[in-house]
Amino acid sequence: MAGRIKMKEEEVSSVASNLLNDAKTVQGVLDSLQAKYLQTLNDNWEGEAKNKFVEDFQNSTIKLLQNCVTNLNNTGNSLKQIVEMFIETDNNYSSKTDIK
């Protein structure tokens, strides 16, 4: 049992790390879009169409990416908590009893 708990702990920990790294990657894309892309639009496009596009872009694409970052971080952090529970279970029970 202890070996299986350890194996699951490592698997879940790996997934958590990947999700948190993905959140950083998506945040980098988001930062780049907000800084460079919107600046390029503002520098090179004028008029009502630009304003509508920028508004839609910020209200849809940017918002979705921000939600993605939040969800990846929340899921990764929740999985890290599960890993901590696996470790606690392993330390408190598996090492003190003959669980098979």
Residue, then its C-alpha position, 0 to 999 in steps of 0.5 A: m500500500a505504501g508503495r502505491i501511495k508513493m507512486k500516486e503521490e509522484e504522479v499527482s505531483s508531476v501533473a500539478s507541476n505541469l499545470l502550474n508550469d502551463a499556467k506560467t506559460v499562458q500568463g506569459v502569452l497573456d502578458s505579451l498580448q496585452a503589452k505588445y499586441l494591443q500596443t501594436l493595434n493602438d499604434n497602427w489602427e484608428g477608428e471605431a472598428k479598432n475600438k470595437f475589436v479591442e473591446d471584444f478582444q479584451n472582453s473575450t480573448i483576454k478574459l478567457l486567457q485570464n480564466c485559464v491561468t486562474n483555473l490552471n493555478n487552482t487545479g495545480n494547487s489543489l493537486k499539490q494539496i492532494v499530494e500533501m494528503f498522500i504524504e500525510t496518509d503514508n506517514n501516519y498510517s502505512s509506516k505504522t501498520d501492515i497495510k497491503 
